[in-house]
Amino acid sequence: MAFRLLPLFLILAITLSCSSDNGDLEAVNQDNNANYFPLAANNTWTYNNVQEADGEDNIESTDVLTVNSTTTISGNSYFNFLQDEVQKGFTTALFANGAVRKENNKLIYNGTLNFEFDGIDPIEIPITDATVYNKTAVAGMQLYELNNTVTQTIMDIPVTISFTIRTEDAGQFESFSVGTEEFTDVIASKVIVNVDISASFDILGTPIAIPILMSQDVINATNYYASDIGFIYSDVVFQYELEDLSQFNIELPIPESATINSTQSITDWNVVLED
């Protein structure tokens, strides 16, 4: 799973209007055999991406996701995707930079989560057996959690960066609209990345730990999957706000805050169900 946290320039995919015809999350028959991500070879999905950032013009782009081949990880067979071009959307990048398999009503993901902040060295976090969705789960149920901590030195200042990466069920829908297209039997799940950053400053010869970024959900992505179609829509919010360090007369090479909203909307698909 790869994506870049670039303050004011988070590279995420986006799309246009998306709505559900029922405001409440209604349970779909949990005993059905619905296929929410057909993984036959050469299945292809095309997405329109739209990114909105504070003080910036909207950025539109297109991503194409194609099932390529299988690979074996820890004795399990996973499907991976073509990577002819860099995926610009959050969720398509997630899939293109990893591999997935299905097991017991779940979509399981293996890959690497790559972070890049301005002023911070790139961070790679391996993701193993993360549950992307579980079609028998209920809204709000946690599906996966990973905690990780890395240390870096920024401007000769030791910095500790702590992550909590989790996925959650986001409900089920009898129908869901993406642009002018209406899909039936849809499930949704979230990817949430919480980040906490602290630094050790030398104040009058004494090292003091000072929070730079208090624990915040920096990324909150909701992804939607339609029966017999696959991934159809993503709504991603990336935002953070650093602590006020002015009293310490310290300036870090990281923008003080950022808010970016992005979406991906399916526009075309060529899908065959697995045998």
Disulfide bonds with the S-S distance in Angstrom:
none
